[in-house]
Amino acid sequence: MQLKAFTNNSKTVLSIDFDRASTCNQICEYCYVQNLERIYPAYWDKMKRNSDWATTKPKTFAQQLNTEYTKLRNSKAKHYQRLHTLPVRMYGSGDYVPEHFKFLQALNFKFYIISKNLTPADMHSEIDKLLELNNLTNILLSFDNQNVLANYEATQNYRSHSNIAYAFTGISDDCRRWLEEGYNFDVFFTTGKTKAEQIKAQGIKAQCPCDSGLLTHNESCTHCNKCWRSNKTRGKAWNNLKQNELLTIS
């Protein structure tokens, strides 16, 4: 099946990706998408198309995503056999902008968001809106050396919220430094690629077990739930599709 809106993702099975230049307020020097843009021009074109589609025709963009997702949940293809075990990763590339709320509220499947754009105080009204969406399982507020000092303290009123978590991206030494200064992160993504850095990351409780080498990369997010778990992912039926959704689209 050709995916017009979704992207196949080896780690998360699926993701919804957008152009970094038009959606990311911070372009990270460690971002893995930079190489993908260079190597796969068609992928870059899709991200730019998604960015335009989501903002100019949010209803039809959401309809396309709903259609594709339902077909994939019914698919017998090996790549999608564990799709039911996790919500959809929003922003495999790119980040949330306020215009995206219109398509997000029309989705009929569970999803989660990892975002740096939502960390500044002037974006917290958007967090409040997003938390009202039934299909949003979790918002992982994302920090690194570039934004933690400016935005971390401003987000602390969300610390106890059951659908909010905190992440740090960088190398282990930097993460440990912030932890020692009293910062608290639920997930740590190491950007180091060496075996030595992986071993260091394994010593941090919040480690992403895929990044630290404890889990095999492929489909790792179907086995680990650090990024997307919440009170909305409890029980055996949390990610069931409604019967009419299964039957409407063949």
Secondary structure, DSSP 4 states (H G I P E B T S, - for coil): ---SSEEEETTTEEEE---HHHH-SS--TT-THHHHHHH-HHHHHHHHHHHHHHHH-HHHHHHHHHHHHHHHHT---GGGTTGGGS-EEE-SSS---GGGHHHHTT--S-EEEEESTT-SGGGHHHHHHHTT-TTEEEEEEEE-TTTHHHHTGGGGGGTT-TTEEEEEEE-HHHHHHHHHTT---SEEEE---SHHHHHHHHTSTTB-TTTTTSS-STTGGGT--TTT-SGGG-STTTTPPPHHHHHH--
